[in-house]
């Protein structure tokens, strides 16, 4: 049984929106969201994994029951993480490392279930809707768009989602994820139509060079 860890050490944003967001701010919003939409969500922050010496951490690990077990393995990227990274390849290496080794740790092992009707694992790479993160994704859009949606982990169906967090100004249940590796590519008419009007993401997109995205 997972033990739910309190997110109290993560700072909550109660004031007006700023142009930067830290990963602890994002974690608070994500934790609040899963607690709001899943009565039985079990949540761990900075969850470690160790697969035969291949160690790492994922920012948020959520286990839900539908009624079968469904996992959400979440990597969060705020401004500081993007500035530290050497580029999109480094960000994607970290994301793929978690996919490859997280379930190699026996504490996280997951098994096929005939009664499960959908993916058992959701592998999420979520960016803050800030100018820094938007510019980073816009600059490396082709790499992020190339992340295949469908995956398999230990013969269990999984899906990958690379997305911006949206609706940060709403209630916890309103938090959204606007994908860049799905049917609508970054900057496409369908993608732009899905951007919430008046949102941080819309504001950040307007600040990106016209040769990267035309909004």
N, CA, C and O of each residue as an XYZ file, in Angstrom:
860
protein
N       0.843     -1.198      0.000
C       0.000      0.000      0.000
C       0.880      1.250      0.000
O       1.802      1.358      0.809
N       0.608      2.173     -0.882
C       1.354      3.426     -0.895
C       0.914      4.293      0.262
O      -0.250      4.263      0.662
N       1.812      5.041      0.783
C       1.484      5.986      1.836
C       1.455      7.384      1.239
O       2.444      7.834      0.662
N       0.336      8.068      1.374
C       0.200      9.406      0.806
C       1.089     10.370      1.571
O       1.053     10.423      2.800
N       1.882     11.125      0.839
C       2.781     12.106      1.432
C       2.149     13.480      1.319
O       1.673     13.862      0.250
N       2.141     14.210      2.394
C       1.528     15.536      2.388
C       2.319     16.483      1.509
O       3.549     16.495      1.568
N       1.627     17.293      0.678
C       2.317     18.265     -0.165
C       2.543     19.587      0.543
O       2.769     20.600     -0.119
N       2.489     19.611      1.877
C       2.501     20.877      2.604
C       3.795     21.659      2.407
O       3.805     22.879      2.566
N       4.883     20.979      2.066
C       6.121     21.724      1.903
C       6.187     22.429      0.554
O       7.122     23.184      0.292
N       5.204     22.186     -0.296
C       5.148     22.865     -1.581
C       4.362     24.151     -1.440
O       3.283     24.162     -0.847
N       4.890     25.225     -1.973
C       4.279     26.534     -1.813
C       3.050     26.670     -2.672
O       3.023     26.206     -3.812
N       2.041     27.300     -2.133
C       0.789     27.493     -2.836
C       0.733     28.925     -3.363
O       1.117     29.861     -2.662
N       0.261     29.095     -4.580
C       0.181     30.413     -5.202
C      -1.196     30.983     -4.955
O      -2.177     30.474     -5.498
N      -1.297     32.027     -4.149
C      -2.590     32.634     -3.867
C      -2.704     34.024     -4.467
O      -3.807     34.558     -4.582
N      -1.593     34.612     -4.848
C      -1.601     35.964     -5.381
C      -1.777     35.980     -6.877
O      -2.101     34.952     -7.471
N      -1.567     37.148     -7.514
C      -1.718     37.247     -8.960
C      -0.661     36.442     -9.675
O       0.408     36.212     -9.110
N      -0.918     35.997    -10.913
C       0.044     35.178    -11.647
C       1.328     35.948    -11.930
O       1.314     37.161    -12.138
N       2.431     35.218    -11.933
C       3.719     35.803    -12.259
C       4.188     35.200    -13.573
O       3.548     34.302    -14.119
N       5.323     35.706    -14.080
C       5.827     35.224    -15.364
C       6.722     34.002    -15.205
O       7.143     33.422    -16.205
N       7.025     33.596    -13.974
C       7.828     32.402    -13.751
C       7.074     31.466    -12.826
O       6.253     31.898    -12.017
N       7.364     30.175    -12.955
C       6.781     29.176    -12.062
C       7.844     28.156    -11.721
O       8.585     27.692    -12.588
N       7.908     27.813    -10.443
C       8.851     26.799     -9.990
C       8.190     25.432    -10.019
O       6.966     25.314    -10.068
N       9.025     24.405     -9.987
C       8.471     23.058    -10.025
C       7.676     22.740     -8.767
O       6.742     21.941     -8.825
N       8.022     23.345     -7.627
C       7.212     23.080     -6.436
C       5.829     23.720     -6.562
O       4.852     23.193     -6.030
N       5.741     24.865     -7.271
C       4.431     25.447     -7.557
C       3.601     24.504     -8.424
O       2.416     24.288     -8.169
N       4.234     23.951     -9.445
C       3.544     23.025    -10.340
C       3.106     21.769     -9.584
O       1.999     21.270     -9.788
N       3.975     21.264     -8.717
C       3.651     20.058     -7.962
C       2.426     20.276     -7.086
O       1.581     19.389     -6.970
N       2.323     21.439     -6.473
C       1.161     21.741     -5.646
C      -0.115     21.668     -6.461
O      -1.105     21.077     -6.030
N      -0.086     22.272     -7.643
C      -1.276     22.270     -8.490
C      -1.630     20.859     -8.945
O      -2.804     20.491     -8.969
N      -0.627     20.071     -9.306
C      -0.873     18.711     -9.764
C      -1.436     17.849     -8.631
O      -2.392     17.102     -8.838
N      -0.853     17.949     -7.447
C      -1.347     17.187     -6.302
C      -2.784     17.578     -5.981
O      -3.634     16.712     -5.771
N      -3.054     18.865     -5.943
C      -4.417     19.326     -5.668
C      -5.402     18.785     -6.705
O      -6.530     18.422     -6.371
N      -4.965     18.736     -7.961
C      -5.836     18.245     -9.031
C      -6.200     16.778     -8.822
O      -7.375     16.413     -8.864
N      -5.197     15.947     -8.600
C      -5.478     14.524     -8.452
C      -6.288     14.236     -7.189
O      -7.118     13.328     -7.182
N      -6.056     14.996     -6.134
C      -6.862     14.820     -4.929
C      -8.313     15.238     -5.166
O      -9.229     14.683     -4.560
N      -8.520     16.215     -6.047
C      -9.871     16.705     -6.319
C     -10.663     15.762     -7.220
O     -11.874     15.619     -7.053
N      -9.994     15.122     -8.165
C     -10.735     14.323     -9.158
C     -10.711     12.825     -8.873
O     -11.428     12.064     -9.523
N      -9.898     12.390     -7.909
C      -9.856     10.969     -7.548
C      -9.987     10.840     -6.029
O      -9.133     11.318     -5.282
N     -11.048     10.198     -5.585
C     -11.257     10.040     -4.145
C     -10.185      9.185     -3.495
O      -9.843      9.390     -2.330
N      -9.651      8.225     -4.244
C      -8.726      7.253     -3.662
C      -7.295      7.420     -4.154
O      -6.504      6.481     -4.061
N      -6.945      8.587     -4.674
C      -5.596      8.773     -5.224
C      -4.543      8.644     -4.128
O      -4.652      9.247     -3.061
N      -3.529      7.847     -4.418
C      -2.371      7.731     -3.529
C      -1.209      8.437     -4.217
O      -0.860      8.107     -5.350
N      -0.615      9.402     -3.537
C       0.321     10.322     -4.182
C       1.651     10.323     -3.447
O       1.706     10.387     -2.219
N       2.707     10.252     -4.219
C       4.046     10.396     -3.653
C       4.796     11.463     -4.437
O       4.723     11.521     -5.664
N       5.508     12.292     -3.716
C       6.336     13.339     -4.309
C       7.795     12.904     -4.277
O       8.260     12.286     -3.320
N       8.508     13.246     -5.360
C       9.921     12.883     -5.477
C      10.105     11.394     -5.194
O      10.910     11.002     -4.349
N       9.348     10.580     -5.912
C       9.375      9.131     -5.706
C      10.648      8.523     -6.307
O      10.897      8.669     -7.504
N      11.446      7.851     -5.491
C      12.692      7.264     -6.003
C      12.441      5.930     -6.701
O      11.451      5.246     -6.440
N      13.358      5.581     -7.587
C      13.366      4.236     -8.165
C      14.801      3.754     -8.239
O      15.737      4.543     -8.364
N      14.952      2.444     -8.159
C      16.271      1.811     -8.215
C      16.106      0.480     -8.926
O      15.652     -0.502     -8.338
N      16.478      0.460    -10.190
C      16.380     -0.748    -10.992
C      17.789     -1.283    -11.223
O      18.463     -0.898    -12.178
N      18.223     -2.173    -10.337
C      19.563     -2.755    -10.433
C      20.636     -1.677    -10.523
O      21.537     -1.747    -11.359
N      20.527     -0.680     -9.650
C      21.525      0.374     -9.587
C      21.248      1.573    -10.457
O      21.945      2.583    -10.351
N      20.254      1.493    -11.311
C      19.861      2.638    -12.145
C      18.843      3.448    -11.363
O      17.655      3.129    -11.344
N      19.325      4.495    -10.722
C      18.513      5.239     -9.769
C      18.037      6.565    -10.342
O      18.651      7.137    -11.242
N      16.945      7.023     -9.803
C      16.417      8.323    -10.195
C      15.217      8.692     -9.343
O      14.860      7.987     -8.400
N      14.605      9.812     -9.694
C      13.415     10.303     -9.003
C      12.404     10.747    -10.041
O      12.777     11.263    -11.096
N      11.124     10.550     -9.749
C      10.082     11.203    -10.541
C       9.419     12.239     -9.643
O       9.293     12.039     -8.435
N       8.999     13.341    -10.240
C       8.494     14.457     -9.441
C       7.219     14.101     -8.693
O       7.091     14.394     -7.504
N       6.279     13.473     -9.382
C       5.014     13.077     -8.748
C       4.641     11.694     -9.256
O       4.693     11.418    -10.455
N       4.265     10.833     -8.323
C       3.783      9.491     -8.656
C       2.392      9.343     -8.071
O       2.200      9.454     -6.860
N       1.419      9.090     -8.943
C       0.023      8.964     -8.517
C      -0.477      7.577     -8.887
O      -0.292      7.115    -10.013
N      -1.110      6.920     -7.925
C      -1.730      5.620     -8.174
C      -3.228      5.750     -7.891
O      -3.636      6.126     -6.792
N      -4.029      5.434     -8.895
C      -5.480      5.482     -8.743
C      -6.062      4.088     -8.978
O      -5.364      3.174     -9.419
N      -7.352      3.945     -8.675
C      -8.072      2.681     -8.892
C      -9.321      2.976     -9.702
O     -10.087      3.879     -9.366
N      -9.528      2.202    -10.788
C     -10.667      2.521    -11.674
C     -11.592      1.352    -12.034
O     -12.232      1.497    -13.076
N     -11.763      0.244    -11.359
C     -11.163     -0.084    -10.060
C      -9.762     -0.679    -10.154
O      -9.070     -0.793     -9.142
N      -9.333     -1.063    -11.368
C      -7.968     -1.582    -11.489
C      -6.949     -0.466    -11.309
O      -7.248      0.709    -11.524
N      -5.762     -0.845    -10.916
C      -4.697      0.139    -10.691
C      -4.324      0.851    -11.986
O      -4.114      0.215    -13.019
N      -4.244      2.179    -11.917
C      -3.767      3.012    -13.017
C      -2.756      4.002    -12.444
O      -3.058      4.726    -11.495
N      -1.559      4.030    -13.022
C      -0.472      4.886    -12.537
C      -0.310      6.124    -13.412
O      -0.571      6.103    -14.615
N       0.132      7.211    -12.763
C       0.512      8.438    -13.452
C       1.919      8.791    -12.957
O       2.114      9.122    -11.787
N       2.880      8.716    -13.857
C       4.288      9.012    -13.543
C       4.606     10.351    -14.192
O       4.593     10.478    -15.416
N       4.894     11.354    -13.357
C       4.862     12.736    -13.830
C       6.214     13.419    -13.634
O       6.761     13.450    -12.532
N       6.734     13.963    -14.729
C       7.909     14.835    -14.699
C       7.434     16.266    -14.930
O       6.676     16.525    -15.865
N       7.872     17.188    -14.090
C       7.472     18.588    -14.177
C       8.655     19.446    -14.574
O       9.770     19.250    -14.090
N       8.402     20.409    -15.468
C       9.467     21.305    -15.907
C       9.003     22.753    -15.767
O       8.096     23.211    -16.464
N       9.655     23.455    -14.845
C       9.457     24.882    -14.692
C      10.624     25.639    -15.284
O      11.485     25.056    -15.944
N      10.652     26.939    -15.047
C      11.676     27.788    -15.665
C      13.098     27.386    -15.274
O      13.985     27.314    -16.124
N      13.308     27.123    -13.976
C      14.672     26.820    -13.519
C      15.194     25.549    -14.175
O      16.359     25.488    -14.568
N      14.342     24.530    -14.296
C      14.772     23.271    -14.904
C      15.125     23.459    -16.373
O      16.078     22.859    -16.870
N      14.364     24.284    -17.060
C      14.644     24.538    -18.472
C      15.948     25.311    -18.632
O      16.722     25.044    -19.551
N      16.190     26.256    -17.750
C      17.443     27.027    -17.834
C      18.652     26.154    -17.537
O      19.724     26.361    -18.106
N      18.485     25.166    -16.639
C      19.593     24.279    -16.294
C      19.887     23.271    -17.393
O      21.034     22.860    -17.571
N      18.878     22.878    -18.118
C      19.036     21.833    -19.132
C      19.872     22.335    -20.303
O      19.811     23.510    -20.662
N      20.646     21.445    -20.887
C      21.445     21.816    -22.056
C      20.591     21.882    -23.315
O      21.018     22.436    -24.328
N      19.389     21.322    -23.255
C      18.499     21.354    -24.411
C      17.402     20.331    -24.267
O      17.284     19.672    -23.234
N      16.593     20.196    -25.313
C      15.462     19.264    -25.276
C      15.927     17.820    -25.138
O      15.253     17.016    -24.493
N      17.060     17.478    -25.728
C      17.535     16.095    -25.632
C      17.764     15.692    -24.186
O      17.453     14.564    -23.803
N      18.303     16.593    -23.378
C      18.520     16.276    -21.965
C      17.196     16.086    -21.240
O      17.053     15.166    -20.434
N      16.221     16.959    -21.524
C      14.896     16.836    -20.906
C      14.270     15.494    -21.272
O      13.732     14.803    -20.407
N      14.338     15.125    -22.540
C      13.739     13.873    -22.983
C      14.500     12.657    -22.464
O      13.886     11.619    -22.215
N      15.804     12.752    -22.297
C      16.562     11.628    -21.723
C      16.087     11.326    -20.307
O      15.912     10.164    -19.938
N      15.879     12.371    -19.522
C      15.406     12.178    -18.152
C      14.011     11.551    -18.154
O      13.734     10.637    -17.377
N      13.153     12.039    -19.016
C      11.792     11.521    -19.138
C      11.802     10.047    -19.554
O      11.079      9.232    -18.981
N      12.611      9.714    -20.537
C      12.673      8.335    -21.022
C      13.369      7.410    -20.031
O      13.066      6.218    -19.969
N      14.288      7.950    -19.267
C      14.948      7.127    -18.245
C      13.924      6.649    -17.220
O      13.933      5.488    -16.810
N      13.042      7.562    -16.811
C      12.004      7.167    -15.859
C      11.106      6.094    -16.457
O      10.747      5.135    -15.773
N      10.743      6.244    -17.718
C       9.910      5.230    -18.375
C      10.614      3.878    -18.400
O       9.993      2.836    -18.194
N      11.903      3.911    -18.652
C      12.643      2.666    -18.840
C      12.910      1.938    -17.533
O      12.883      0.708    -17.493
N      13.171      2.692    -16.452
C      13.649      2.058    -15.230
C      12.692      2.147    -14.038
O      12.866      1.403    -13.073
N      11.707      3.015    -14.069
C      10.825      3.173    -12.902
C      10.165      1.844    -12.553
O      10.095      1.470    -11.382
N       9.685      1.134    -13.561
C       8.992     -0.125    -13.309
C       9.937     -1.316    -13.227
O       9.504     -2.446    -13.001
N      11.224     -1.061    -13.411
C      12.212     -2.083    -13.120
C      12.467     -2.230    -11.643
O      13.085     -3.202    -11.211
N      11.999     -1.279    -10.863
C      12.059     -1.331     -9.401
C      10.857     -2.154     -8.925
O       9.714     -1.821     -9.236
N      11.115     -3.221     -8.178
C      10.041     -4.135     -7.771
C       8.948     -3.441     -6.964
O       7.820     -3.932     -6.906
N       9.265     -2.307     -6.342
C       8.243     -1.589     -5.567
C       7.153     -1.011     -6.465
O       6.048     -0.729     -6.002
N       7.466     -0.835     -7.749
C       6.506     -0.215     -8.671
C       5.979     -1.199     -9.714
O       5.191     -0.815    -10.578
N       6.398     -2.445     -9.645
C       6.049     -3.425    -10.683
C       4.541     -3.446    -10.921
O       3.749     -3.382     -9.981
N       4.160     -3.535    -12.195
C       2.758     -3.561    -12.575
C       2.535     -4.741    -13.501
O       3.397     -5.088    -14.309
N       1.369     -5.353    -13.372
C       1.085     -6.577    -14.113
C      -0.151     -6.399    -14.993
O      -1.026     -5.596    -14.671
N      -0.230     -7.138    -16.097
C      -1.429     -7.070    -16.946
C      -2.663     -7.564    -16.192
O      -2.573     -8.459    -15.351
N      -3.808     -6.974    -16.501
C      -5.094     -7.382    -15.932
C      -6.109     -7.465    -17.059
O      -6.277     -6.511    -17.819
N      -6.786     -8.601    -17.171
C      -7.772     -8.746    -18.228
C      -8.932     -7.784    -18.062
O      -9.568     -7.399    -19.043
N      -9.213     -7.391    -16.820
C     -10.351     -6.507    -16.560
C     -10.040     -5.038    -16.800
O     -10.935     -4.194    -16.736
N      -8.769     -4.723    -17.079
C      -8.396     -3.322    -17.307
C      -8.764     -2.944    -18.739
O      -8.385     -3.634    -19.685
N      -9.503     -1.845    -18.895
C     -10.014     -1.471    -20.216
C      -9.186     -0.408    -20.924
O      -9.384     -0.177    -22.117
N      -8.279      0.236    -20.232
C      -7.475      1.301    -20.832
C      -6.025      1.178    -20.417
O      -5.636      0.175    -19.818
N      -5.211      2.189    -20.728
C      -3.802      2.147    -20.345
C      -3.628      2.049    -18.834
O      -4.375      2.656    -18.067
N      -2.638      1.283    -18.425
C      -2.343      1.132    -17.003
C      -1.368      2.191    -16.509
O      -1.294      2.461    -15.310
N      -0.622      2.789    -17.430
C       0.399      3.771    -17.053
C       0.286      4.988    -17.948
O       0.206      4.876    -19.171
N       0.282      6.147    -17.321
C       0.326      7.429    -18.031
C       1.658      8.084    -17.694
O       1.928      8.398    -16.534
N       2.484      8.285    -18.703
C       3.810      8.890    -18.545
C       3.709     10.339    -19.014
O       3.586     10.607    -20.210
N       3.761     11.270    -18.061
C       3.491     12.673    -18.346
C       4.743     13.526    -18.192
O       5.439     13.459    -17.179
N       5.016     14.327    -19.214
C       6.049     15.363    -19.161
C       5.320     16.690    -19.289
O       4.844     17.040    -20.368
N       5.232     17.432    -18.183
C       4.376     18.611    -18.119
C       5.210     19.880    -17.936
O       6.046     19.965    -17.037
N       4.966     20.864    -18.805
C       5.680     22.136    -18.777
C       4.804     23.232    -18.184
O       3.586     23.241    -18.362
N       5.440     24.145    -17.485
C       4.751     25.345    -17.018
C       4.393     26.205    -18.236
O       5.128     26.213    -19.223
N       3.264     26.931    -18.172
C       2.854     27.769    -19.308
C       3.504     29.153    -19.263
O       2.823     30.171    -19.390
N       4.814     29.180    -19.084
C       5.543     30.434    -18.935
C       6.289     30.778    -20.224
O       6.493     29.899    -21.062
N       6.697     32.027    -20.399
C       7.452     32.388    -21.612
C       8.699     31.531    -21.815
O       8.999     31.130    -22.940
N       9.428     31.248    -20.734
C      10.644     30.441    -20.849
C      10.337     29.042    -21.367
O      11.003     28.554    -22.280
N       9.328     28.396    -20.783
C       8.987     27.034    -21.195
C       8.370     27.008    -22.587
O       8.656     26.108    -23.376
N       7.532     27.984    -22.891
C       6.911     28.031    -24.212
C       7.972     28.233    -25.288
O       7.933     27.574    -26.327
N       8.916     29.134    -25.050
C       9.981     29.362    -26.030
C      10.816     28.102    -26.213
O      11.201     27.767    -27.334
N      11.100     27.398    -25.109
C      11.880     26.158    -25.194
C      11.161     25.122    -26.058
O      11.761     24.537    -26.960
N       9.871     24.897    -25.778
C       9.123     23.904    -26.546
C       8.984     24.342    -28.004
O       9.096     23.519    -28.913
N       8.743     25.627    -28.227
C       8.618     26.120    -29.599
C       9.909     25.900    -30.382
O       9.874     25.523    -31.553
N      11.033     26.135    -29.740
C      12.331     25.986    -30.397
C      12.617     24.519    -30.740
O      13.260     24.223    -31.748
N      12.135     23.613    -29.896
C      12.417     22.183    -30.074
C      11.129     21.402    -30.354
O      11.019     20.232    -29.987
N      10.161     22.046    -31.001
C       8.842     21.443    -31.191
C       8.909     20.093    -31.887
O       8.198     19.164    -31.503
N       9.754     19.971    -32.906
C       9.789     18.715    -33.665
C      10.213     17.541    -32.790
O       9.726     16.426    -32.979
N      11.114     17.772    -31.834
C      11.540     16.697    -30.935
C      10.407     16.265    -30.018
O      10.159     15.071    -29.850
N       9.720     17.231    -29.427
C       8.643     16.882    -28.511
C       7.455     16.273    -29.251
O       6.795     15.375    -28.727
N       7.181     16.747    -30.448
C       6.083     16.178    -31.235
C       6.375     14.739    -31.655
O       5.454     13.966    -31.916
N       7.657     14.384    -31.718
C       8.032     13.048    -32.181
C       7.878     11.978    -31.105
O       8.046     10.793    -31.392
N       7.562     12.370    -29.878
C       7.377     11.387    -28.807
C       6.110     10.583    -29.093
O       5.011     11.137    -29.103
N       6.260      9.288    -29.323
C       5.113      8.437    -29.639
C       4.155      8.351    -28.459
O       4.578      8.269    -27.306
N       2.877      8.370    -28.757
C       1.869      8.340    -27.697
C       1.788      6.961    -27.052
O       1.763      6.858    -25.825
N       1.746      5.922    -27.842
C       1.527      4.573    -27.310
C       2.839      3.903    -26.915
O       3.857      4.026    -27.597
N       2.780      3.191    -25.794
C       3.959      2.488    -25.289
C       3.500      1.217    -24.575
O       2.310      1.011    -24.338
N       4.473      0.376    -24.241
C       4.183     -0.811    -23.425
C       5.273     -0.935    -22.375
O       6.457     -0.738    -22.648
N       4.839     -1.269    -21.164
C       5.755     -1.466    -20.044
C       5.431     -2.818    -19.420
O       4.342     -3.012    -18.879
N       6.373     -3.748    -19.494
C       6.141     -5.089    -18.936
C       4.840     -5.682    -19.449
O       4.066     -6.252    -18.681
N       4.601     -5.547    -20.741
C       3.419     -6.081    -21.403
C       2.125     -5.426    -20.923
O       1.046     -6.010    -21.025
N       2.246     -4.229    -20.410
C       1.091     -3.442    -19.969
C       0.996     -2.212    -20.855
O       2.012     -1.577    -21.140
N      -0.209     -1.865    -21.294
C      -0.395     -0.700    -22.159
C      -0.105      0.587    -21.395
O      -0.500      0.742    -20.240
N       0.592      1.509    -22.061
C       0.926      2.801    -21.475
C       0.768      3.878    -22.536
O       0.775      3.590    -23.733
N       0.628      5.110    -22.092
C       0.571      6.248    -23.010
C       1.520      7.332    -22.520
O       1.715      7.524    -21.320
N       2.105      8.039    -23.492
C       2.992      9.164    -23.195
C       2.280     10.461    -23.557
O       1.595     10.544    -24.577
N       2.449     11.461    -22.716
C       1.878     12.776    -23.006
C       2.910     13.845    -22.662
O       3.384     13.923    -21.528
N       3.254     14.669    -23.657
C       4.090     15.852    -23.464
C       3.153     17.045    -23.600
O       2.526     17.218    -24.645
N       3.048     17.868    -22.566
C       1.962     18.849    -22.557
C       2.304     20.065    -21.710
O       3.203     20.036    -20.870
N       1.557     21.131    -21.961
C       1.569     22.297    -21.093
C       0.441     22.167    -20.070
O      -0.635     21.656    -20.382
N       0.693     22.627    -18.863
C      -0.369     22.743    -17.873
C      -1.222     23.957    -18.216
O      -0.691     25.009    -18.573
N      -2.537     23.816    -18.110
C      -3.449     24.918    -18.396
C      -4.451     25.071    -17.260
O      -4.539     24.223    -16.373
N      -5.195     26.157    -17.301
C      -6.241     26.453    -16.312
C      -5.681     26.500    -14.892
O      -6.318     26.040    -13.945
N      -4.478     27.063    -14.760
C      -3.871     27.162    -13.434
C      -4.606     28.145    -12.528
O      -4.469     28.084    -11.307
N      -5.379     29.045    -13.115
C      -6.104     30.022    -12.316
C      -7.447     29.529    -11.832
O      -8.116     30.221    -11.064
N      -7.864     28.334    -12.267
C      -9.151     27.791    -11.863
C      -9.032     26.936    -10.622
O      -8.009     26.947     -9.936
N     -10.090     26.195    -10.342
C     -10.071     25.288     -9.211
C      -9.232     24.061     -9.505
O      -8.868     23.823    -10.657
N      -8.914     23.265     -8.465
C      -8.065     22.086     -8.664
C      -8.580     21.137     -9.732
O      -7.791     20.591    -10.503
N      -9.889     20.931     -9.791
C     -10.450     19.998    -10.776
C     -10.351     20.523    -12.203
O     -10.482     19.755    -13.156
N     -10.118     21.840    -12.361
C     -10.089     22.454    -13.690
C      -8.744     22.332    -14.383
O      -8.642     22.612    -15.578
N      -7.701     21.918    -13.657
C      -6.368     21.840    -14.246
C      -6.406     21.000    -15.518
O      -6.995     19.920    -15.542
N      -5.769     21.510    -16.581
C      -5.776     20.815    -17.855
C      -4.379     20.541    -18.366
O      -3.393     21.057    -17.839
N      -4.310     19.714    -19.410
C      -3.046     19.313    -20.023
C      -3.207     19.437    -21.528
O      -3.951     18.666    -22.136
N      -2.519     20.399    -22.138
C      -2.614     20.608    -23.584
C      -1.410     19.955    -24.257
O      -0.281     20.435    -24.159
N      -1.684     18.852    -24.940
C      -0.625     18.017    -25.490
C       0.030     18.653    -26.706
O      -0.610     19.370    -27.475
N       1.338     18.371    -26.866
C       2.060     18.776    -28.071
C       2.513     17.559    -28.866
O       3.087     17.712    -29.944
N       2.267     16.350    -28.358
C       2.668     15.137    -29.097
C       1.454     14.304    -29.494
O       1.575     13.109    -29.766
N       0.280     14.941    -29.525
C      -0.923     14.235    -29.944
C      -1.309     14.586    -31.365
O      -0.451     14.758    -32.230
N      -2.604     14.690    -31.596
C      -3.099     14.949    -32.950
C      -2.800     16.369    -33.425
O      -2.608     16.596    -34.619
N      -2.762     17.324    -32.494
C      -2.529     18.726    -32.857
C      -1.089     19.108    -32.530
O      -0.712     19.152    -31.359
N      -0.292     19.380    -33.541
C       1.102     19.748    -33.316
C       1.203     21.150    -32.736
O       0.286     21.959    -32.877
N       2.324     21.430    -32.085
C       2.523     22.723    -31.452
C       2.417     23.850    -32.479
O       3.051     23.806    -33.533
N       1.610     24.856    -32.156
C       1.466     26.016    -33.027
C       0.486     25.842    -34.162
O       0.228     26.792    -34.901
N      -0.071     24.644    -34.323
C      -1.037     24.413    -35.390
C      -2.358     25.103    -35.054
O      -2.605     25.429    -33.893
N      -3.213     25.328    -36.062
C      -4.516     25.938    -35.778
C      -5.303     25.178    -34.713
O      -5.937     25.797    -33.858
N      -5.268     23.836    -34.754
C      -6.009     23.044    -33.767
C      -5.430     23.228    -32.370
O      -6.168     23.299    -31.388
N      -4.101     23.305    -32.289
C      -3.459     23.526    -30.992
C      -3.841     24.895    -30.448
O      -4.233     25.015    -29.288
N      -3.731     25.920    -31.273
C      -4.021     27.282    -30.820
C      -5.492     27.441    -30.433
O      -5.819     28.190    -29.512
N      -6.365     26.744    -31.129
C      -7.791     26.817    -30.802
C      -8.068     26.218    -29.425
O      -9.014     26.616    -28.745
N      -7.237     25.260    -29.022
C      -7.432     24.591    -27.732
C      -6.836     25.373    -26.568
O      -7.089     25.032    -25.413
N      -6.051     26.412    -26.842
C      -5.452     27.222    -25.777
C      -6.558     28.035    -25.094
O      -7.280     28.763    -25.775
N      -6.707     27.932    -23.785
C      -7.760     28.682    -23.098
C      -7.584     30.188    -23.287
O      -6.481     30.715    -23.137
N      -8.657     30.861    -23.612
C      -8.621     32.307    -23.824
C      -8.272     33.035    -22.525
O      -8.821     32.734    -21.465
N      -7.354     33.994    -22.624
C      -6.965     34.782    -21.464
C      -6.058     34.067    -20.492
O      -5.808     34.572    -19.398
N      -5.556     32.894    -20.866
C      -4.731     32.095    -19.960
C      -3.275     32.523    -19.990
O      -2.855     33.282    -20.863
N      -2.513     32.030    -19.029
C      -1.067     32.261    -19.023
C      -0.430     31.705    -20.288
O       0.480     32.309    -20.856
N      -0.914     30.556    -20.719
C      -0.333     29.957    -21.912
C      -0.565     30.841    -23.128
O       0.342     31.018    -23.940
N      -1.754     31.393    -23.267
C      -2.026     32.285    -24.393
C      -1.111     33.506    -24.335
O      -0.550     33.921    -25.350
N      -0.968     34.071    -23.149
C      -0.097     35.240    -22.990
C       1.346     34.900    -23.361
O       2.017     35.682    -24.036
N       1.820     33.736    -22.922
C       3.197     33.333    -23.221
C       3.391     33.066    -24.704
O       4.429     33.414    -25.267
N       2.404     32.454    -25.339
C       2.496     32.194    -26.781
C       2.584     33.485    -27.574
O       3.287     33.549    -28.582
N       1.877     34.514    -27.129
C       1.924     35.791    -27.829
C       3.302     36.441    -27.755
O       3.635     37.287    -28.585
N       4.102     36.050    -26.768
C       5.422     36.626    -26.618
C       6.509     35.899    -27.400
O       7.654     36.350    -27.447
N       6.147     34.764    -28.021
C       7.131     33.988    -28.773
C       7.282     34.587    -30.168
O       6.326     35.107    -30.745
N       8.501     34.503    -30.697
C       8.774     35.070    -32.031
C       7.804     34.520    -33.069
O       7.410     33.355    -33.017
N       7.426     35.383    -34.015
C       6.474     34.989    -35.054
C       6.979     33.846    -35.913
O       6.181     33.094    -36.473
N       8.311     33.702    -36.028
C       8.821     32.627    -36.864
C       8.738     31.270    -36.153
O       8.953     30.231    -36.777
N       8.422     31.277    -34.838
C       8.250     30.041    -34.110
C       6.775     29.663    -33.980
O       6.424     28.488    -34.089
N       5.925     30.636    -33.753
C       4.484     30.389    -33.671
C       3.744     31.660    -34.036
O       4.112     32.750    -33.597
N       2.712     31.524    -34.830
C       1.926     32.653    -35.294
C       0.560     32.611    -34.615
O      -0.290     31.791    -34.963
N       0.357     33.502    -33.644
C      -0.904     33.527    -32.916
C      -1.545     34.887    -33.023
O      -2.623     35.107    -32.471
